[in-house]
Amino acid sequence: MYAHWETVPTRWKDNDVYGHMNNAVHYSLMDTVINTWLIRTAGLDIHDGDVIGLCVESHCVYKAAISFPEAVRVGLRIGKLGRSSVRYELGLFREDGETVVAEGHFVHVFVDRENRRPAEIPAPLRAAMEKMVIDE
């Protein structure tokens, strides 16, 4: 179960020589959906905010091939929310929303923009994240 969904089109350049989406593109799609949600929905100010999120861990398990011109349905949820860190969990699906293409996670540690030391997730951002927590 995912709390947020986005449909992302594939591009011609996403295919590799074997005719399917290159593995690195899976990570790019996950990163894009996470950061789009953080900026548009959770209100993260990437230019002037006091904190920034740094990716300290990422993982992807590939389940099925997908290729241009298919679109990818990406589901996003939060599996763990700490004081300064968050684990985002994602599912990449074919357009039908049924066939799993890949599953993965990213861990962000929020740090002070200036000194790069771990910082508490600001209250407005935390409130948005709390709505995304799904335990399975």
Buried (B, 14 or more C-beta within 10 A) or exposed (E): EBBBEBEBEBEEEBBEEEEBBBEEBBBEBBBEBBBBBBEEBBEBBEEEBEBBBEBEEEEBEBBEEBBBEBBBBBBBBBBEBEEBBBBBBBBBBBEEEEEBBBBBBBBBBBBBBEEEEBBEBBEEBBEBBEEBBBEE
